Amino acid sequence: MFAAAFKKHKYTGKYNYCYCTKSSHFSFIVEEALKHDIHIETSYAYDIDIINKLYSRRKVNKETFIICNGFKQKPYTSRISKLLNTGFKNVIPVLDNKEELKAYKNVKVPFKLGIRVAAEEEPNFPFYTSRLGMRAKDILEFYVDQIEGL
């Protein structure tokens, strides 16, 4: 399906499969998956400990893509920042909300960012939770004001 979509839309990029560690944390499963030229998606702070263990065992390297999804509390953002500051070049925190960017102010190297876009449906309650991404209408302004040129 990806090959057909790439051809149809003349997409020249590369597809990188990222194994989601929350599907199974068992080392024998993660290590088997990594034998097939894939990358990693994390969801929680303790997943970063898994990345560090995989690195120490030479199962991943500092070029491996590590997509950091999920709602991020301080332990998770701190560990993401540490990966970035220790030379992991393709760690990509996916921002769930505007405030999350502040958690990476201690990162000393340039790094990539992703932005989770919330579903188009507006919530039917008086408050809006950013746990599932940013409103599409807010992203361009956020990007221009907070990210562009960093």
N, C-alpha and C positions, 0 to 999 in steps of 0.2 A: 504494500500500500504506500509506503514511503517512497519507494522508487518511482511508482506511477505519479504520485503527487509532485515529486521533484521534477520529473520530466514535464508534466503538464504546466507547471508554473516557472519552468526554466530556473529552478533553484540550483545554485552551484555550491552550496555549503555542504557540510558533512553531517550525517546523523550519528550521534553518539548515544548509545544506550547507557542509561545509568541505573544500576541495581539499587533498589530501595531497601536499605538495611532493615526497615521495620517489617518487611515481609518475612524475614528470617535472620536472626542474629547468629545462628549456629556457624561456627568458623568453617566447618567442612562445606557448607553450602555457599557461603560468601567466597571462599577460596576457589571453589569449583567455578562459580560464575566469573570470577576475575581471570580465569584461564582463557576467556573468550573475548578478549580485547574490549572490555567494557569499563565503565566508570561507576561512581557511587553517588547515591542520593541519601542524605541524612535527614532526620526529622527531630532529633532530640540531642541534648547535651552529651549523653553517654555514647551516642554514635560517634562522636569525635574521638572518644577513647578507643573505639574500634578502629578508626582510621589510623591513630597513632600505633596501635598494636600491629595492624597490617603493614604499616610503613617499616616498623622495626623488624618484621619478618620478611621484608622485601616483596610483599604481595602487591603493593601500590608504590608509586614514587611521587615526587613533588610536581610532576607534570599531569598526574591523574586528575580528571575533572571531579570535583566534589561539590555537588549542588546541595546547598543547605536550605532545605525547605522547613516548613513547620512553624508553629508559633514559638517565638524565641524569648525566653527569659534570660536573665543575666548569665547564668552558668553556660548556656548554649552560646550566646554572643561572645562571651569571654574566650571560650575554647575556639570558636571560629577565628577570632582576632589573633589568637596565638598561632594557629595554623598559618595564617597569612604572614604574620611577622617572622615565622621561622622558615619561610621560603616556599611554601606550597603556592604555586603560581596560578592554579586553576580552581581555587576555592571560590565559589560564587554564592554569597548569601542572597537569598530571594526575600526581598522586603515585603512584609505583610502590611506594614503601616508606615506612615511618615516618621514617626518617632524612632523607629528601629535604626535608622541611619546614624543617629547619635551614638549608638552602642559601638560603632566602629571607628570613632574619632581617635582611638589610640593605635590604629593600624598605621604603620610607618611606611608602607609601600603602596604603590598604585594597585588597585584590585578591581575585579569585575563585579557588577551587581545585576541582580534580576529583580523584577517587580511583579508581584502577584496581582493580577487584575481581578477584582471582585466580579461575580456574576452580574449581569445587567439588571436583575430584579432588585428593586428597592425594598428594603425590609418593611414589614407592616407593623412596626412598633416604634415608639418615640425615640429610641436611641439607636445608634449605628455601631456595630462592632466591626473592627478592622481585622479581626482574627482571620478572615478568609480573603483578605486582599484589599487593595485600594480601589476606590471608585474610579472608573475609567475617566470621568470628567475632571478628576483632580490630578491625574498623573503628569500631564504635560507641564502644568504650572510647577508642580513639585520638582520635576526633572530640571526645568530651567532655573528655578530658584535655588535648589539645593545640591544638584549633582553636576550639571554641565560645567565643564571647565575645571573640575577638581583634579 
